[in-house]
Amino acid sequence: MPLKWTVQISEDQTLELTLLTLKAFSQTEKEVTDALDAQLYSKAVAMLEKPLKLYPEDAGLHDDLARAYAGMLEEPKALAEADKAAQLDPQYNGTKTEVQGFMLRARGEKALQNQDFATAAGLFEKWTKIEPQNGKAYYGLALAYGHQRDFKPALAAIDRALELEPANASYSKVKAVLEANLKGN
């Protein structure tokens, strides 16, 4: 049960503080993390409403909310929360890039599934620009180009993915397929 504390500042002004116990706050944080890990993004958003009302200046809560909105692909809300987290605590300066990358990846993968390879390529291109050290971004780009039979840029993308993650067997397999297709053309 939260602790409420009301202080009379003047005759017509009061200050009301509501505090959660550390145990209750930690339990909520764990439940939110579990929901995010399980990809239950709307549940995480709902769980964050109460603690954010009580602690609107907690950067970690805004970081979690940014990630939950990103999972729901609600870009404006995710980016606003990421900005708020970084504004409150510089430790969260990377959140915005991470949620942008997450959303670009999710949209790119969906475009691949829908066989909209040109859209997928555009999304993965954007992802490589904001996270140039992320091998998965280049892997997605290689798949998108490969499905369009544009093998030279696909090979360049998979080579970059392999530079970043040389031990990734999936990347090596895709490279072999792309090379075989290029020779066949």
Secondary structure, 3 states (H helix, E strand, C coil): CCEEEEEEEECCEEEEEEECCHHHHHHHHHHHHHHHHCCCHHHHHHHHHHHHHHCCCCHHHHHHHHHHHHHCCCHHHHHHHHHHHHHHCHHHCCHHHHHHHHHHHHHHHHHHHCCCHHHHHHHHHHHHHHCCCCHHHHHHHHHHHHHCCCHHHHHHHHHHHHHHCCCCHHHHHHHHHHHHHHHHC
